[in-house]
């Protein structure tokens, strides 16, 4: 679990993170988004999840994707 937007972040805000594949021939990446301060993801509020699919098979760590997390002035989260 990685903190992307810490508590009390000023909105609007935008954060970018790069993620890489962790196993050979991985063709998709799954992300689960949670909101909360607990150390374990299961103890926080689940906002949703998304999958980036269609990655070409390659060695572990060879594929990197950049994910942008944006919160607008209304507190709406957009992930691209």
PDB file of N, CA, C and O in Angstrom:
ATOM      1  N   UNK A   1       0.851  -1.173   0.000  1.00  0.00           N
ATOM      2  CA  UNK A   1       0.000   0.000   0.000  1.00  0.00           C
ATOM      3  C   UNK A   1       0.893   1.231   0.000  1.00  0.00           C
ATOM      4  O   UNK A   1       1.903   1.287   0.700  1.00  0.00           O
ATOM      5  N   UNK A   2       0.501   2.208  -0.795  1.00  0.00           N
ATOM      6  CA  UNK A   2       1.269   3.450  -0.917  1.00  0.00           C
ATOM      7  C   UNK A   2       0.329   4.643  -0.755  1.00  0.00           C
ATOM      8  O   UNK A   2      -0.749   4.672  -1.349  1.00  0.00           O
ATOM      9  N   UNK A   3       0.732   5.616   0.042  1.00  0.00           N
ATOM     10  CA  UNK A   3      -0.054   6.839   0.201  1.00  0.00           C
ATOM     11  C   UNK A   3       0.212   7.731  -1.007  1.00  0.00           C
ATOM     12  O   UNK A   3       1.356   8.083  -1.297  1.00  0.00           O
ATOM     13  N   UNK A   4      -0.851   8.086  -1.697  1.00  0.00           N
ATOM     14  CA  UNK A   4      -0.727   8.952  -2.869  1.00  0.00           C
ATOM     15  C   UNK A   4      -1.054  10.390  -2.490  1.00  0.00           C
ATOM     16  O   UNK A   4      -0.270  11.300  -2.763  1.00  0.00           O
ATOM     17  N   UNK A   5      -2.196  10.597  -1.867  1.00  0.00           N
ATOM     18  CA  UNK A   5      -2.619  11.922  -1.428  1.00  0.00           C
ATOM     19  C   UNK A   5      -2.774  11.894   0.089  1.00  0.00           C
ATOM     20  O   UNK A   5      -3.739  11.323   0.598  1.00  0.00           O
ATOM     21  N   UNK A   6      -1.845  12.500   0.816  1.00  0.00           N
ATOM     22  CA  UNK A   6      -1.943  12.483   2.275  1.00  0.00           C
ATOM     23  C   UNK A   6      -3.127  13.294   2.781  1.00  0.00           C
ATOM     24  O   UNK A   6      -3.644  14.173   2.090  1.00  0.00           O
ATOM     25  N   UNK A   7      -3.537  12.984   3.981  1.00  0.00           N
ATOM     26  CA  UNK A   7      -4.642  13.703   4.625  1.00  0.00           C
ATOM     27  C   UNK A   7      -4.342  15.197   4.659  1.00  0.00           C
ATOM     28  O   UNK A   7      -3.194  15.611   4.823  1.00  0.00           O
ATOM     29  N   UNK A   8      -5.373  15.984   4.505  1.00  0.00           N
ATOM     30  CA  UNK A   8      -5.314  17.451   4.515  1.00  0.00           C
ATOM     31  C   UNK A   8      -4.555  18.031   3.318  1.00  0.00           C
ATOM     32  O   UNK A   8      -4.034  19.143   3.405  1.00  0.00           O
ATOM     33  N   UNK A   9      -4.485  17.304   2.216  1.00  0.00           N
ATOM     34  CA  UNK A   9      -3.904  17.864   0.995  1.00  0.00           C
ATOM     35  C   UNK A   9      -4.792  19.001   0.513  1.00  0.00           C
ATOM     36  O   UNK A   9      -6.018  18.914   0.577  1.00  0.00           O
ATOM     37  N   UNK A  10      -4.174  20.050   0.038  1.00  0.00           N
ATOM     38  CA  UNK A  10      -4.916  21.192  -0.476  1.00  0.00           C
ATOM     39  C   UNK A  10      -5.521  20.807  -1.827  1.00  0.00           C
ATOM     40  O   UNK A  10      -4.834  20.243  -2.678  1.00  0.00           O
ATOM     41  N   UNK A  11      -6.800  21.108  -2.021  1.00  0.00           N
ATOM     42  CA  UNK A  11      -7.451  20.809  -3.291  1.00  0.00           C
ATOM     43  C   UNK A  11      -7.708  22.107  -4.043  1.00  0.00           C
ATOM     44  O   UNK A  11      -7.976  23.120  -3.398  1.00  0.00           O
ATOM     45  N   UNK A  12      -7.643  22.132  -5.346  1.00  0.00           N
ATOM     46  CA  UNK A  12      -7.384  20.987  -6.209  1.00  0.00           C
ATOM     47  C   UNK A  12      -5.919  20.551  -6.134  1.00  0.00           C
ATOM     48  O   UNK A  12      -5.030  21.353  -5.846  1.00  0.00           O
ATOM     49  N   UNK A  13      -5.696  19.293  -6.394  1.00  0.00           N
ATOM     50  CA  UNK A  13      -4.345  18.753  -6.354  1.00  0.00           C
ATOM     51  C   UNK A  13      -4.179  17.661  -7.396  1.00  0.00           C
ATOM     52  O   UNK A  13      -5.157  17.090  -7.880  1.00  0.00           O
ATOM     53  N   UNK A  14      -2.937  17.383  -7.731  1.00  0.00           N
ATOM     54  CA  UNK A  14      -2.615  16.340  -8.703  1.00  0.00           C
ATOM     55  C   UNK A  14      -1.320  15.659  -8.275  1.00  0.00           C
ATOM     56  O   UNK A  14      -0.346  16.322  -7.921  1.00  0.00           O
ATOM     57  N   UNK A  15      -1.322  14.345  -8.312  1.00  0.00           N
ATOM     58  CA  UNK A  15      -0.126  13.558  -8.013  1.00  0.00           C
ATOM     59  C   UNK A  15       0.077  12.533  -9.111  1.00  0.00           C
ATOM     60  O   UNK A  15      -0.882  11.938  -9.603  1.00  0.00           O
ATOM     61  N   UNK A  16       1.323  12.329  -9.494  1.00  0.00           N
ATOM     62  CA  UNK A  16       1.666  11.336 -10.511  1.00  0.00           C
ATOM     63  C   UNK A  16       2.548  10.278  -9.869  1.00  0.00           C
ATOM     64  O   UNK A  16       3.423  10.590  -9.061  1.00  0.00           O
ATOM     65  N   UNK A  17       2.314   9.040 -10.231  1.00  0.00           N
ATOM     66  CA  UNK A  17       3.145   7.936  -9.747  1.00  0.00           C
ATOM     67  C   UNK A  17       3.432   6.988 -10.902  1.00  0.00           C
ATOM     68  O   UNK A  17       2.582   6.761 -11.762  1.00  0.00           O
ATOM     69  N   UNK A  18       4.629   6.445 -10.908  1.00  0.00           N
ATOM     70  CA  UNK A  18       5.006   5.428 -11.890  1.00  0.00           C
ATOM     71  C   UNK A  18       4.976   4.069 -11.205  1.00  0.00           C
ATOM     72  O   UNK A  18       5.497   3.895 -10.104  1.00  0.00           O
ATOM     73  N   UNK A  19       4.354   3.115 -11.883  1.00  0.00           N
ATOM     74  CA  UNK A  19       4.268   1.749 -11.388  1.00  0.00           C
ATOM     75  C   UNK A  19       4.869   0.823 -12.430  1.00  0.00           C
ATOM     76  O   UNK A  19       4.762   1.074 -13.630  1.00  0.00           O
ATOM     77  N   UNK A  20       5.494  -0.234 -11.974  1.00  0.00           N
ATOM     78  CA  UNK A  20       6.145  -1.167 -12.878  1.00  0.00           C
ATOM     79  C   UNK A  20       5.632  -2.582 -12.637  1.00  0.00           C
ATOM     80  O   UNK A  20       5.142  -2.904 -11.554  1.00  0.00           O
ATOM     81  N   UNK A  21       5.750  -3.410 -13.651  1.00  0.00           N
ATOM     82  CA  UNK A  21       5.333  -4.804 -13.506  1.00  0.00           C
ATOM     83  C   UNK A  21       6.253  -5.504 -12.521  1.00  0.00           C
ATOM     84  O   UNK A  21       7.425  -5.151 -12.383  1.00  0.00           O
ATOM     85  N   UNK A  22       5.707  -6.497 -11.841  1.00  0.00           N
ATOM     86  CA  UNK A  22       6.506  -7.188 -10.820  1.00  0.00           C
ATOM     87  C   UNK A  22       6.725  -8.663 -11.122  1.00  0.00           C
ATOM     88  O   UNK A  22       7.427  -9.351 -10.382  1.00  0.00           O
ATOM     89  N   UNK A  23       6.122  -9.157 -12.215  1.00  0.00           N
ATOM     90  CA  UNK A  23       6.382 -10.546 -12.612  1.00  0.00           C
ATOM     91  C   UNK A  23       6.531 -10.610 -14.131  1.00  0.00           C
ATOM     92  O   UNK A  23       6.027  -9.749 -14.852  1.00  0.00           O
ATOM     93  N   UNK A  24       7.214 -11.622 -14.597  1.00  0.00           N
ATOM     94  CA  UNK A  24       7.447 -11.801 -16.030  1.00  0.00           C
ATOM     95  C   UNK A  24       6.134 -12.061 -16.762  1.00  0.00           C
ATOM     96  O   UNK A  24       5.244 -12.729 -16.235  1.00  0.00           O
ATOM     97  N   UNK A  25       6.022 -11.538 -17.958  1.00  0.00           N
ATOM     98  CA  UNK A  25       4.872 -11.733 -18.841  1.00  0.00           C
ATOM     99  C   UNK A  25       3.558 -11.205 -18.258  1.00  0.00           C
ATOM    100  O   UNK A  25       2.485 -11.693 -18.612  1.00  0.00           O
ATOM    101  N   UNK A  26       3.636 -10.233 -17.385  1.00  0.00           N
ATOM    102  CA  UNK A  26       2.438  -9.615 -16.804  1.00  0.00           C
ATOM    103  C   UNK A  26       1.773  -8.741 -17.860  1.00  0.00           C
ATOM    104  O   UNK A  26       2.418  -7.857 -18.425  1.00  0.00           O
ATOM    105  N   UNK A  27       0.488  -8.975 -18.135  1.00  0.00           N
ATOM    106  CA  UNK A  27      -0.211  -8.232 -19.182  1.00  0.00           C
ATOM    107  C   UNK A  27      -1.228  -7.235 -18.639  1.00  0.00           C
ATOM    108  O   UNK A  27      -1.855  -6.511 -19.412  1.00  0.00           O
ATOM    109  N   UNK A  28      -1.398  -7.188 -17.324  1.00  0.00           N
ATOM    110  CA  UNK A  28      -2.288  -6.191 -16.742  1.00  0.00           C
ATOM    111  C   UNK A  28      -1.816  -5.811 -15.338  1.00  0.00           C
ATOM    112  O   UNK A  28      -1.044  -6.533 -14.706  1.00  0.00           O
ATOM    113  N   UNK A  29      -2.296  -4.670 -14.874  1.00  0.00           N
ATOM    114  CA  UNK A  29      -1.983  -4.179 -13.529  1.00  0.00           C
ATOM    115  C   UNK A  29      -3.311  -3.793 -12.879  1.00  0.00           C
ATOM    116  O   UNK A  29      -4.115  -3.077 -13.476  1.00  0.00           O
ATOM    117  N   UNK A  30      -3.533  -4.266 -11.664  1.00  0.00           N
ATOM    118  CA  UNK A  30      -4.777  -3.969 -10.953  1.00  0.00           C
ATOM    119  C   UNK A  30      -4.467  -3.052  -9.776  1.00  0.00           C
ATOM    120  O   UNK A  30      -3.504  -3.268  -9.041  1.00  0.00           O
ATOM    121  N   UNK A  31      -5.291  -2.033  -9.612  1.00  0.00           N
ATOM    122  CA  UNK A  31      -5.130  -1.062  -8.537  1.00  0.00           C
ATOM    123  C   UNK A  31      -6.415  -1.008  -7.716  1.00  0.00           C
ATOM    124  O   UNK A  31      -7.512  -1.004  -8.275  1.00  0.00           O
ATOM    125  N   UNK A  32      -6.281  -0.967  -6.400  1.00  0.00           N
ATOM    126  CA  UNK A  32      -7.410  -0.791  -5.496  1.00  0.00           C
ATOM    127  C   UNK A  32      -7.198   0.533  -4.775  1.00  0.00           C
ATOM    128  O   UNK A  32      -6.150   0.746  -4.165  1.00  0.00           O
ATOM    129  N   UNK A  33      -8.178   1.420  -4.840  1.00  0.00           N
ATOM    130  CA  UNK A  33      -8.082   2.735  -4.208  1.00  0.00           C
ATOM    131  C   UNK A  33      -8.850   2.729  -2.894  1.00  0.00           C
ATOM    132  O   UNK A  33     -10.026   2.368  -2.848  1.00  0.00           O
ATOM    133  N   UNK A  34      -8.164   3.136  -1.822  1.00  0.00           N
ATOM    134  CA  UNK A  34      -8.807   3.212  -0.514  1.00  0.00           C
ATOM    135  C   UNK A  34      -8.596   4.597   0.085  1.00  0.00           C
ATOM    136  O   UNK A  34      -7.662   5.313  -0.278  1.00  0.00           O
ATOM    137  N   UNK A  35      -9.482   4.962   1.011  1.00  0.00           N
ATOM    138  CA  UNK A  35      -9.388   6.236   1.705  1.00  0.00           C
ATOM    139  C   UNK A  35      -9.357   5.949   3.190  1.00  0.00           C
ATOM    140  O   UNK A  35     -10.218   5.239   3.710  1.00  0.00           O
ATOM    141  N   UNK A  36      -8.361   6.501   3.877  1.00  0.00           N
ATOM    142  CA  UNK A  36      -8.277   6.316   5.315  1.00  0.00           C
ATOM    143  C   UNK A  36      -6.848   6.410   5.806  1.00  0.00           C
ATOM    144  O   UNK A  36      -5.911   6.562   5.023  1.00  0.00           O
ATOM    145  N   UNK A  37      -6.698   6.315   7.120  1.00  0.00           N
ATOM    146  CA  UNK A  37      -5.386   6.467   7.748  1.00  0.00           C
ATOM    147  C   UNK A  37      -4.833   5.167   8.335  1.00  0.00           C
ATOM    148  O   UNK A  37      -3.738   5.168   8.896  1.00  0.00           O
ATOM    149  N   UNK A  38      -5.561   4.073   8.219  1.00  0.00           N
ATOM    150  CA  UNK A  38      -5.114   2.806   8.800  1.00  0.00           C
ATOM    151  C   UNK A  38      -3.973   2.207   7.973  1.00  0.00           C
ATOM    152  O   UNK A  38      -3.894   2.414   6.762  1.00  0.00           O
ATOM    153  N   UNK A  39      -3.101   1.468   8.641  1.00  0.00           N
ATOM    154  CA  UNK A  39      -1.936   0.875   7.978  1.00  0.00           C
ATOM    155  C   UNK A  39      -2.330  -0.227   6.991  1.00  0.00           C
ATOM    156  O   UNK A  39      -1.661  -0.419   5.976  1.00  0.00           O
ATOM    157  N   UNK A  40      -3.404  -0.946   7.285  1.00  0.00           N
ATOM    158  CA  UNK A  40      -3.853  -2.030   6.416  1.00  0.00           C
ATOM    159  C   UNK A  40      -4.947  -1.517   5.484  1.00  0.00           C
ATOM    160  O   UNK A  40      -5.886  -0.852   5.922  1.00  0.00           O
ATOM    161  N   UNK A  41      -4.818  -1.830   4.208  1.00  0.00           N
ATOM    162  CA  UNK A  41      -5.798  -1.374   3.225  1.00  0.00           C
ATOM    163  C   UNK A  41      -7.203  -1.866   3.572  1.00  0.00           C
ATOM    164  O   UNK A  41      -8.173  -1.131   3.386  1.00  0.00           O
ATOM    165  N   UNK A  42      -7.325  -3.083   4.066  1.00  0.00           N
ATOM    166  CA  UNK A  42      -8.638  -3.656   4.386  1.00  0.00           C
ATOM    167  C   UNK A  42      -9.361  -2.891   5.489  1.00  0.00           C
ATOM    168  O   UNK A  42     -10.578  -3.018   5.619  1.00  0.00           O
ATOM    169  N   UNK A  43      -8.656  -2.113   6.275  1.00  0.00           N
ATOM    170  CA  UNK A  43      -9.266  -1.372   7.377  1.00  0.00           C
ATOM    171  C   UNK A  43      -9.691   0.044   6.963  1.00  0.00           C
ATOM    172  O   UNK A  43     -10.169   0.815   7.795  1.00  0.00           O
ATOM    173  N   UNK A  44      -9.521   0.381   5.697  1.00  0.00           N
ATOM    174  CA  UNK A  44      -9.897   1.684   5.168  1.00  0.00           C
ATOM    175  C   UNK A  44     -11.128   1.556   4.280  1.00  0.00           C
ATOM    176  O   UNK A  44     -11.566   0.446   3.978  1.00  0.00           O
ATOM    177  N   UNK A  45     -11.683   2.684   3.864  1.00  0.00           N
ATOM    178  CA  UNK A  45     -12.862   2.703   3.009  1.00  0.00           C
ATOM    179  C   UNK A  45     -12.436   2.501   1.556  1.00  0.00           C
ATOM    180  O   UNK A  45     -11.614   3.254   1.033  1.00  0.00           O
ATOM    181  N   UNK A  46     -12.992   1.498   0.921  1.00  0.00           N
ATOM    182  CA  UNK A  46     -12.654   1.200  -0.471  1.00  0.00           C
ATOM    183  C   UNK A  46     -13.414   2.138  -1.405  1.00  0.00           C
ATOM    184  O   UNK A  46     -14.645   2.167  -1.403  1.00  0.00           O
ATOM    185  N   UNK A  47     -12.672   2.903  -2.199  1.00  0.00           N
ATOM    186  CA  UNK A  47     -13.276   3.830  -3.158  1.00  0.00           C
ATOM    187  C   UNK A  47     -13.591   3.146  -4.479  1.00  0.00           C
ATOM    188  O   UNK A  47     -14.579   3.477  -5.135  1.00  0.00           O
ATOM    189  N   UNK A  48     -12.758   2.199  -4.867  1.00  0.00           N
ATOM    190  CA  UNK A  48     -12.953   1.506  -6.138  1.00  0.00           C
ATOM    191  C   UNK A  48     -11.665   0.878  -6.603  1.00  0.00           C
ATOM    192  O   UNK A  48     -10.661   0.884  -5.890  1.00  0.00           O
ATOM    193  N   UNK A  49     -11.699   0.339  -7.795  1.00  0.00           N
ATOM    194  CA  UNK A  49     -10.488  -0.261  -8.365  1.00  0.00           C
ATOM    195  C   UNK A  49     -10.504  -0.062  -9.872  1.00  0.00           C
ATOM    196  O   UNK A  49     -11.533   0.266 -10.464  1.00  0.00           O
ATOM    197  N   UNK A  50      -9.351  -0.265 -10.476  1.00  0.00           N
ATOM    198  CA  UNK A  50      -9.249  -0.192 -11.928  1.00  0.00           C
ATOM    199  C   UNK A  50      -8.120  -1.090 -12.393  1.00  0.00           C
ATOM    200  O   UNK A  50      -7.220  -1.435 -11.627  1.00  0.00           O
ATOM    201  N   UNK A  51      -8.183  -1.459 -13.656  1.00  0.00           N
ATOM    202  CA  UNK A  51      -7.195  -2.359 -14.257  1.00  0.00           C
ATOM    203  C   UNK A  51      -6.638  -1.697 -15.509  1.00  0.00           C
ATOM    204  O   UNK A  51      -7.382  -1.180 -16.342  1.00  0.00           O
ATOM    205  N   UNK A  52      -5.328  -1.723 -15.622  1.00  0.00           N
ATOM    206  CA  UNK A  52      -4.678  -1.329 -16.865  1.00  0.00           C
ATOM    207  C   UNK A  52      -4.318  -2.630 -17.560  1.00  0.00           C
ATOM    208  O   UNK A  52      -3.496  -3.400 -17.064  1.00  0.00           O
ATOM    209  N   UNK A  53      -4.934  -2.872 -18.706  1.00  0.00           N
ATOM    210  CA  UNK A  53      -4.711  -4.138 -19.402  1.00  0.00           C
ATOM    211  C   UNK A  53      -4.122  -3.886 -20.782  1.00  0.00           C
ATOM    212  O   UNK A  53      -4.019  -2.747 -21.239  1.00  0.00           O
ATOM    213  N   UNK A  54      -3.745  -4.965 -21.423  1.00  0.00           N
ATOM    214  CA  UNK A  54      -3.185  -4.861 -22.767  1.00  0.00           C
ATOM    215  C   UNK A  54      -1.693  -4.578 -22.787  1.00  0.00           C
ATOM    216  O   UNK A  54      -1.151  -4.177 -23.817  1.00  0.00           O
ATOM    217  N   UNK A  55      -1.016  -4.785 -21.649  1.00  0.00           N
ATOM    218  CA  UNK A  55       0.432  -4.598 -21.623  1.00  0.00           C
ATOM    219  C   UNK A  55       1.093  -5.729 -22.403  1.00  0.00           C
ATOM    220  O   UNK A  55       0.622  -6.866 -22.382  1.00  0.00           O
ATOM    221  N   UNK A  56       2.167  -5.416 -23.078  1.00  0.00           N
ATOM    222  CA  UNK A  56       2.870  -6.466 -23.818  1.00  0.00           C
ATOM    223  C   UNK A  56       3.642  -7.353 -22.831  1.00  0.00           C
ATOM    224  O   UNK A  56       4.197  -6.843 -21.859  1.00  0.00           O
ATOM    225  N   UNK A  57       3.684  -8.648 -23.062  1.00  0.00           N
ATOM    226  CA  UNK A  57       4.460  -9.534 -22.190  1.00  0.00           C
ATOM    227  C   UNK A  57       5.941  -9.152 -22.234  1.00  0.00           C
ATOM    228  O   UNK A  57       6.507  -8.958 -23.311  1.00  0.00           O
ATOM    229  N   UNK A  58       6.553  -9.049 -21.077  1.00  0.00           N
ATOM    230  CA  UNK A  58       7.963  -8.655 -20.986  1.00  0.00           C
ATOM    231  C   UNK A  58       8.520  -9.145 -19.657  1.00  0.00           C
ATOM    232  O   UNK A  58       7.793  -9.699 -18.832  1.00  0.00           O
ATOM    233  N   UNK A  59       9.802  -8.936 -19.463  1.00  0.00           N
ATOM    234  CA  UNK A  59      10.445  -9.325 -18.204  1.00  0.00           C
ATOM    235  C   UNK A  59       9.898  -8.476 -17.058  1.00  0.00           C
ATOM    236  O   UNK A  59       9.404  -7.371 -17.279  1.00  0.00           O
ATOM    237  N   UNK A  60       9.986  -8.988 -15.858  1.00  0.00           N
ATOM    238  CA  UNK A  60       9.534  -8.251 -14.675  1.00  0.00           C
ATOM    239  C   UNK A  60      10.272  -6.923 -14.584  1.00  0.00           C
ATOM    240  O   UNK A  60      11.496  -6.883 -14.705  1.00  0.00           O
ATOM    241  N   UNK A  61       9.540  -5.844 -14.372  1.00  0.00           N
ATOM    242  CA  UNK A  61      10.134  -4.523 -14.242  1.00  0.00           C
ATOM    243  C   UNK A  61      10.383  -3.808 -15.553  1.00  0.00           C
ATOM    244  O   UNK A  61      10.822  -2.657 -15.550  1.00  0.00           O
ATOM    245  N   UNK A  62      10.115  -4.460 -16.677  1.00  0.00           N
ATOM    246  CA  UNK A  62      10.392  -3.847 -17.985  1.00  0.00           C
ATOM    247  C   UNK A  62       9.310  -2.864 -18.416  1.00  0.00           C
ATOM    248  O   UNK A  62       9.584  -1.949 -19.193  1.00  0.00           O
ATOM    249  N   UNK A  63       8.092  -3.038 -17.927  1.00  0.00           N
ATOM    250  CA  UNK A  63       6.973  -2.173 -18.306  1.00  0.00           C
ATOM    251  C   UNK A  63       6.691  -1.196 -17.166  1.00  0.00           C
ATOM    252  O   UNK A  63       6.555  -1.602 -16.013  1.00  0.00           O
ATOM    253  N   UNK A  64       6.605   0.090 -17.494  1.00  0.00           N
ATOM    254  CA  UNK A  64       6.287   1.131 -16.514  1.00  0.00           C
ATOM    255  C   UNK A  64       5.109   1.943 -17.025  1.00  0.00           C
ATOM    256  O   UNK A  64       5.064   2.324 -18.195  1.00  0.00           O
ATOM    257  N   UNK A  65       4.149   2.207 -16.132  1.00  0.00           N
ATOM    258  CA  UNK A  65       3.012   3.057 -16.491  1.00  0.00           C
ATOM    259  C   UNK A  65       2.946   4.217 -15.505  1.00  0.00           C
ATOM    260  O   UNK A  65       3.282   4.068 -14.331  1.00  0.00           O
ATOM    261  N   UNK A  66       2.511   5.367 -15.996  1.00  0.00           N
ATOM    262  CA  UNK A  66       2.337   6.526 -15.132  1.00  0.00           C
ATOM    263  C   UNK A  66       0.844   6.715 -14.889  1.00  0.00           C
ATOM    264  O   UNK A  66       0.054   6.756 -15.832  1.00  0.00           O
ATOM    265  N   UNK A  67       0.468   6.830 -13.621  1.00  0.00           N
ATOM    266  CA  UNK A  67      -0.925   7.030 -13.242  1.00  0.00           C
ATOM    267  C   UNK A  67      -1.035   8.405 -12.591  1.00  0.00           C
ATOM    268  O   UNK A  67      -0.240   8.759 -11.720  1.00  0.00           O
ATOM    269  N   UNK A  68      -2.036   9.178 -13.028  1.00  0.00           N
ATOM    270  CA  UNK A  68      -2.261  10.521 -12.503  1.00  0.00           C
ATOM    271  C   UNK A  68      -3.516  10.503 -11.632  1.00  0.00           C
ATOM    272  O   UNK A  68      -4.579  10.057 -12.066  1.00  0.00           O
ATOM    273  N   UNK A  69      -3.381  10.990 -10.404  1.00  0.00           N
ATOM    274  CA  UNK A  69      -4.482  11.092  -9.456  1.00  0.00           C
ATOM    275  C   UNK A  69      -4.791  12.577  -9.279  1.00  0.00           C
ATOM    276  O   UNK A  69      -3.933  13.341  -8.837  1.00  0.00           O
ATOM    277  N   UNK A  70      -6.015  12.989  -9.621  1.00  0.00           N
ATOM    278  CA  UNK A  70      -6.408  14.392  -9.510  1.00  0.00           C
ATOM    279  C   UNK A  70      -7.643  14.515  -8.629  1.00  0.00           C
ATOM    280  O   UNK A  70      -8.584  13.732  -8.760  1.00  0.00           O
ATOM    281  N   UNK A  71      -7.643  15.494  -7.733  1.00  0.00           N
ATOM    282  CA  UNK A  71      -8.822  15.825  -6.944  1.00  0.00           C
ATOM    283  C   UNK A  71      -9.190  17.258  -7.294  1.00  0.00           C
ATOM    284  O   UNK A  71      -8.371  18.167  -7.159  1.00  0.00           O
ATOM    285  N   UNK A  72     -10.437  17.460  -7.750  1.00  0.00           N
ATOM    286  CA  UNK A  72     -10.855  18.809  -8.142  1.00  0.00           C
ATOM    287  C   UNK A  72     -11.365  19.592  -6.928  1.00  0.00           C
ATOM    288  O   UNK A  72     -11.371  19.077  -5.810  1.00  0.00           O
ATOM    289  N   UNK A  73     -11.786  20.820  -7.154  1.00  0.00           N
ATOM    290  CA  UNK A  73     -12.223  21.693  -6.062  1.00  0.00           C
ATOM    291  C   UNK A  73     -13.456  21.151  -5.349  1.00  0.00           C
ATOM    292  O   UNK A  73     -13.743  21.551  -4.220  1.00  0.00           O
ATOM    293  N   UNK A  74     -14.184  20.251  -5.989  1.00  0.00           N
ATOM    294  CA  UNK A  74     -15.372  19.645  -5.365  1.00  0.00           C
ATOM    295  C   UNK A  74     -15.049  18.349  -4.638  1.00  0.00           C
ATOM    296  O   UNK A  74     -15.948  17.702  -4.103  1.00  0.00           O
ATOM    297  N   UNK A  75     -13.771  17.959  -4.612  1.00  0.00           N
ATOM    298  CA  UNK A  75     -13.373  16.726  -3.940  1.00  0.00           C
ATOM    299  C   UNK A  75     -13.575  15.484  -4.776  1.00  0.00           C
ATOM    300  O   UNK A  75     -13.554  14.375  -4.243  1.00  0.00           O
ATOM    301  N   UNK A  76     -13.769  15.642  -6.065  1.00  0.00           N
ATOM    302  CA  UNK A  76     -13.977  14.505  -6.963  1.00  0.00           C
ATOM    303  C   UNK A  76     -12.612  13.979  -7.429  1.00  0.00           C
ATOM    304  O   UNK A  76     -11.778  14.728  -7.936  1.00  0.00           O
ATOM    305  N   UNK A  77     -12.412  12.668  -7.240  1.00  0.00           N
ATOM    306  CA  UNK A  77     -11.164  12.018  -7.640  1.00  0.00           C
ATOM    307  C   UNK A  77     -11.269  11.529  -9.070  1.00  0.00           C
ATOM    308  O   UNK A  77     -12.248  10.880  -9.435  1.00  0.00           O
ATOM    309  N   UNK A  78     -10.270  11.834  -9.883  1.00  0.00           N
ATOM    310  CA  UNK A  78     -10.178  11.357 -11.256  1.00  0.00           C
ATOM    311  C   UNK A  78      -8.813  10.690 -11.411  1.00  0.00           C
ATOM    312  O   UNK A  78      -7.784  11.272 -11.067  1.00  0.00           O
ATOM    313  N   UNK A  79      -8.817   9.470 -11.932  1.00  0.00           N
ATOM    314  CA  UNK A  79      -7.570   8.717 -12.121  1.00  0.00           C
ATOM    315  C   UNK A  79      -7.392   8.455 -13.602  1.00  0.00           C
ATOM    316  O   UNK A  79      -8.285   7.907 -14.248  1.00  0.00           O
ATOM    317  N   UNK A  80      -6.224   8.850 -14.157  1.00  0.00           N
ATOM    318  CA  UNK A  80      -5.940   8.611 -15.576  1.00  0.00           C
ATOM    319  C   UNK A  80      -4.580   7.962 -15.726  1.00  0.00           C
ATOM    320  O   UNK A  80      -4.152   7.678 -16.845  1.00  0.00           O
TER     321      UNK A  80
END
